[in-house]
Amino acid sequence: MKTTCQRIPGGWLHLAEPAAEAVRDWIVSGAPTRLPRQALVPHRSRHGAVWHADVPGAGPCILKAYSVETGRGAGRRLESAFKLRFARRGLRTLRIAAALRAAGIPTFEPLAFWSDSRGGRRNFLLYRLVPGDVVGDRWMGELASVSPPARPDPPMSPTSLHAFLERAGELVRKMNEAGVVHADLHPKNFVSPNPDDPAAPISLIDLDSARRLFAPGRRARFTAFVRALRKMALCFRDEDDPGLRAFVRGWSGGDAEEQAAVLRALRFWRNRPWHRRLDAVTAWVRFPPPAHHRTVSPHPINPDGKPHPTKSGVPPHTR
């Protein structure tokens, strides 16, 4: 059945009937606010909570609750409250996920977004659980900054890991070519049902830090994309790590000149962390893209910056 966008109290429902009616009744009943503590998913974010939920009509899902950020100073709390009330934190994630899926890029299936102002104002995002393993839990011994997983999964062999990283880089490249930048790329944001199988699909999750790119010119776009790879690069021991080179090789499509340009920029940032505040300007000046580089496809997602409900089922912009 065709997915449609429907208004619900305080938000949008992005689901086809008859499942939409069951999910709508679940939301209106207040069940999302009564989930048990055992359903909480451990995470380090300060701006909300994440639950596992078995939703009628949708099956296993993830529910994210966005609230005002705590413990980071008055300025950060004010910024967080502004994003909740006016930027509708969570709704942008739903739009981007729906648009990426419409473009054939594997990610989670967004189901609903709504706001709840009872008590403290909170926004909720509901999406279907992506089946598979979080690949970051299998990188033991390969990445220096990844903590041991909660369950004793065997680590991936170097051959399997590097093959997976190359395919992960290709996935990020496709997302970039569609005009979307993910600013929170790290090992725990990739999910696969069987990471050791080169034919198994890879999905990109946690799109809260993803955004549509509004950067005029090839040079500005290349700068934005390379900056987005920086956090992923910091997960490896050094810039010469074979895993990082495999990831960049996948992102660059095997182009040696482009791969060298990306590694040169990542090496600069690793060795000069004090450039963080000026990294956009630094990258634009010091690291121009190769002459044949093309970062945006002929048909990017929403090239005018507005959603197309008739094409992708993305809810229109609201306030």
N, C-alpha and C positions, 0 to 999 in steps of 0.2 A: 504494500500500500504506500501511497505517496505521503511523505511527511509534510505536515502543515504547521503553521505558526498560529497559535490561538492565545488571546488574552485571558489571563486568570487574575484573581485579586492580587494586585501588587506586582505583576510580572507577566512572563510569557511561558507558554507551553510549546515545546518543539517536538511533537510526536504525532503519529497517525492514530486514527480511531481503529478499533475500540480501546486500545491500550491507553489513549489519552484520557478517556473518561475515568479509568481506574486510578491513574496517577493523579488526576485533578482531585478526585475524592480523597486520596491519601493526603495530599497537601492541605486541602481545606479542613480536614479533620484535626489538624494539629499534630499528627503523628511525627513529623520531622523534629518537633521540639521535645519529644518524649523518648528519644532513642536511649537505650541503656549505655552506661559508661563502658561496658565491655565491648561495645561496637566502635569505640574511638580508635582512630588510626594514629600511631605515634608520628609526630612531625615536629619540626623546630620553628614553625612560623608563629609569629606573635599576633597575627591579625585574624585569627579565627580557629576553627576546629574542623576535623575531617572524620566522617563516620562511614562505616560499612552499613548498608541498609538493604533489606530484601523488600522491594517495592512491588505491590500488586500491579500486574500488567506489564511490568518492566523487568522483573527478576533482580539479580544482584546488581547493586548500584553503589556509587560513591556520592555522598552528600557533603558539600563544603559550605561552611557558615563563615561569612566574612564579618568581622566586627572591628571596633576602633582599636588600633594598635596600642598596646600597653608597655610601659617600662622603657620608652624611648624618648621621653621629653615631650613638652607641651607642643612644640612645633610639629613633631612627627604625628602626635595624636590628632592635631587639627587637620593635617594633610590626609590622614586616614579617614577621618570623619567626612571630609569633603569628597573623597573618592566614593564613599558609601552613598552619600546623599545625592550628589550631582553627577559624578562619573559612573554611577551604578556599577560598582565593582562586582564582577561576576558576569554581568550581561555582555561585556566586551569579550570575555572568554567564550561564552556561548556562541556569539556571532562568528568569532574566528574559527572555532572548532567546526561549526556547521559549514563554513565556507571552505575550509581545508578538506573536509570529507567530500563536499561537492566537487572539488578539484581532483579527487582520487588520492589524496594524501592520507595515509592511515593515522588516525588519532581516535580519541574517545568519542562516543556518540552523545552529544548534549541532549538532555531531555527537558529541563525546565529551569527557569530563573524567577525568583520572587523576593520581595522585601517584606520584612516583618518589623513593625515599629513598636510592638508591645515590649515594655521594659526599656531596653536599650536597642537602638536601631541596628538591625542585622540584615544582610543580604545572603541568599541561599542559591547555590548552584547544584543541580542534580544531573548526574550523567551515568551512563551505563558502565559497569566495571569492565575494564579491558582484560580478557583472560590471558594468563601467561605469567612469566617470572620477571620481576624487576631486575634488569641485567646488572645493575650496580652491585647487587648482592652476590654476583658470581665472579667479581673481579678481584677476589682476595689474592694478595701477593703480586698483583699486576699494577695496582694503583696505590700510591703512597698515602693518599688522603681519605680513602674510603674505609670506614670502620667495619669490623667484622659483622656479618649478617646475624639476625636473630635466630635463624635456623641453619643447621649445618649443611648447606649446599656445597657440593664439590666445586672448586674453582675451575674456570674454563682453561683449557690448554692455550698456550700462546698462539698456536695456529688458528684455533677457533675464534679466539678473542680478536685477533687482527682482521680476520675475515669479517667478523661481525662489525667491527669499528668502521671498516671501509663501507659497508652497506649502510651503517648509521650516518656516515658523512654524506652519502648519496641522498638519503632521506632529508637531511637538513638542507642540502642544496636545492632539492625540489621545492621545499617550503619557501626558501629564499626566492627562487625564481617565480613563485606565485605571489611575491610581494609581501611576505610576512617574515618578521624577525623575532626569534625566540631569545630573550635576554637571560634565561636561566637554564642553559644547557649544562647538564651534568649527568653522571652515569645512572642515577636513579630515575631519570625521566625517560628511559627507554624500556619498553616492555616487549617480550617475545615469548610465544608458547614454547619454543625450543631454541635457545640462543646458539646451541652447538650445530644446528642444522642450517646450512647455507641457504636453503630454500624456504625457511620459516619466515613469516612476515614480521616486521618490526613496526611498532607503534610508538608515537611520540605523545607523552602525556604532560600534564601540568602546564597548561597554556596561560596561566595567570600573568606571566611576564611577556607573553607574545603580543605583538602589535603589528598593525599594518604600517608599511614603510612609506614615509613621505620625505624623500630625500632627492632633490633635483640633481641630475647628472650622474654619470657612471662612477665618478670618483667618490662622490658622497655616498652612493649606495654601497660601493665596495668597502668603504670605511665602516659603515654601519654593520655590514655582514661580518667583517673580520673582528670587530669589537665584540660581537655576539658570541664568537668562538672562544673568547679569552677565558671565560670561566671553565669551559670544558678543558682547555689546555692546562689550567692550573691543577687539574686532577692527576696529571701525570708527573713522573719524577723530574723530568727535564724536557727541553724542547727536542732532544734527539731520541726520545723514547719511541720505539717502533710502533707502539699503539697509537700515539699521537700522529705519527707520520701516516699510518694507515687511515686514520680518520680524515686527515687533511687531504690525502690522496683521493678518498671517496668524494669529499666535498668539491675538490677541484676537477673532478672527472678524469683524473690521471694526467692532467696537463702539467708538465714539469715546471714551466715558467710560472704558472699561477700558484702551484704548490710552494715553490721557493719564495714567492712574494708573501704568502700567508704565514709561512714559518718564520720569515724574517720579522714580520710585525709581531707575532706572538713571542718571539725571543726577546724583542725590545721591551715588551710590557712585563715579562717575567723578571727581567734584570733591573727594571726601573719602576717599582711599584709606586713611587712618589709621583709618577706621571698620571695617576689615575684621574685626577681632576681635569687634566688637559688632554685626555687620551683621544678625544674626537678630533681636536685641532691637530694634535701630533700625528695621528694616523693620516689625516687628510694631506698634510704637508710632506711627510716622510715616506709614505707607502702608497704610491699611485698604483692603480690596477694595470695588469698587462694590457697591451694594445688590443688584443682580441677578446678581452673579458666581456661577458654579457651576464649581468646579474638578474635581469628581469625578463621573463618570457614574453612573447608577443601577446599573450592573453592572461595578464595577472589577475588575481582575485580583486574584484571591485576596483578597477583602475581609477574611477573617479572619487574613491574614498567613501562611497555610499553602498549599502547592501542592496542586493537584488533579490527580493523575496520570491519573485516568479522563477528565478533560476536556481537558487540554492536553498530556499526556505529559511533564509536568515531573517529574524524579526527586524522591523524598521527601527531607526534610531528614535529613542524617546528622550526627552529632556536631557 
